[in-house]
Amino acid sequence: MGTKILAMLGNLGIVVLIALGVAAWAMAPWPLLAGAGIVFVLWMAFTRTGRQAGSVTMVGVSTLGRRVGASSVVVIGIAGVVAVLVAMLAMADGYQGSLRRSGSPDTAIVLRGSSDSEVSSVLARDAIVVIEQATGIARDAAGKPIASPELAVAANLQLKGSDDTGSVQLRGVGEQAWAARPGLQIVAGRRFQPGLRELVVGQGAQDKFAGLELGHEVKLGAQMWKIVGIFHSGNAFDSEIWADADVVASAYRRDSSRTSVLVRLTSPAAFKAFATSLAADPRLQVDATTTADYYAKQSQTMTKVIRIIGIVVGLIMAIGAVFGALNTMFATVATRAREIATLRAIGFRGLPVVVAVMLETMLLALLGGFVGGIIAWVLFNGYTASTLAGGIGQLTFQFEVSPRLMWTGIQWALAIGFIGGLYPALRAARMQVTDALRAA
């Protein structure tokens, strides 16, 4: 009974060590991992045990061609895990990147006090006039403050290729909106004329919704609007439709109120003085933040949800890949029982055998990781998707499969290979020479 308890405790200890090792591997910076890899290569090159491990590894690798079917189970399983994981993380990065590119440290957004987003903010005309005169706002060539009072509302349009409707953000802006966002460019047509029911459409919205071609008319609310221009910004604004703020306010019965004021600052350092002047004015109850911080905060919740889903799905698939690796490597050890026993009989120690089996598994895992990363890059890098953003409309964005995510996929692959190869390797090292030769 005592022996069984000790064995159970020993197995539990191994599991804990494996978990700690995998966690350390996942969190370690790449320079540390590169250093550890160099030390391992030097150990294999200049120590007797390391050279033995290299010899056994070469023998095992040379037989992979005769075990293509079994080896492919490991490669395909891990490739599937990596492809799904990298795709989900690329979705999160693309969503987050699209929103973050919408902001900059030299622009600020002003909302009603305690408002989390434009959806819940309402600013009266009197407050807007005061905000436009605050300290730190840049001015144009005519001396006017570059401050854009804006009205964001939700509008419904038919989705492309579907009978369903989706929510698009209709943004009412004034003449200073263009100066506040110099990166936004009209790529077809022209800007809308103030006082007319005319629209300029972001390329992302045009790709997502039906009927947004240049020159067409669409129904928003109870009125028909003509599309006179298409714009590109390379960020979240690509998913919006813009029109004259006064016309939008009239169509949606918002009077002279606005949801936010966007201002361009004289410099990033001017934000502190700008925010201080607003906070010190007793006529105002507003919150100001740089657009860089505002859009970063807007992306946090959805990005976290997508990443959690990706990791959970990846873990579930990884468990299956681990069992596939275990079965494959146990079968490999059983097939090579005589070979391993012979090596042990002529003086090879247990450690080289463990290292050889682990390296063989890690090599298959590395191949699976590369294949999965390439699949994710080919299929999803630049893939356009859309989801709700800010609770008001659909944000169109592109998946971003970056080298950092590819490296994350490789880390997962090697971790799966390590776990899947450890127990078969220990079994091979503990194999009794006489029993293995007799069984063979």
C-alpha angles and dihedrals in degrees: 000000000000091000091054092050091050090049091051091049090048092053091047090052091052091050091051091049091049091050092049092046093050091047091050090048092051094049099039116108116244095248089060091048091047090052091050089050092052091050090050092050091049090050091053092046102045108029128074093230091048093051089050089052090051092051094050090046092053091051091051094045091050089061096052090095089064091049100048095131095052094040092050089061089065095042096047094043094051092042089057092051093049094045093052094043095048091046092053093046089047088054091052093047092047092051093046093044093051092055095042092052087057091070138055136186092246096059128065136196124214121206135173111280116282093010115140095199144355089273093070098035129098123178121190121224093250091056091049092055090053093047092053090060096051123126119269100030115136119234132218128234091278092053095251118140112253094235122136119199105204139189119209118193135163120250129183123229134169115264119237114263093009142083090224126098128228136198119257127184113244109198121197111207141169134224095283093059090085094050090048090055107038091167092066112096134188104232098179134019120353144286120285118263116242114255095023130101093246129138138204112203130210116235091238092055090046090055092049105041132054124243099023096123120133111276095018125120124229133188116241115177106329097327139079118240128193122225109227103163147023121213137192126206105158092231142064093307088071086075094057139085118222131206140156109299096224092051092048090048091051093047093049097037097244097137111203097328123114133197098225146355119227116201134184112223127216087242139339088263090060093069094084093055090044094052092043093053091052093047092049094052109095091203092067135070100181141128122224127196136162113265089237090062094039096056093040088057092046090057098048102085099045092042091052092049093050093048093048091051090049093050093046092050090045092051092050091050091043091058089057091047091051092054089048090053091046093052092046096048094043088054090047092052091048091049092050095043094118092045093050092045091051091051091050091048094055093051109279111142128227095253096063089051091051092048092047094052091044093049091050091052093044090050090055089045091050090051090049091049092052092047092049092047092050091048091051092047095048095045103035113021104111093005110151120229136159138213140163115290128188090354093276112078147355117282115211114209141155129245111249114209100188130181087253091060091045088055090049088054091051090051091053091047093052091045090054090047091050094051093042094049102041101079095042088050093051090047090052091050093048094047112126109238096218094046092048093050092046092049092047 
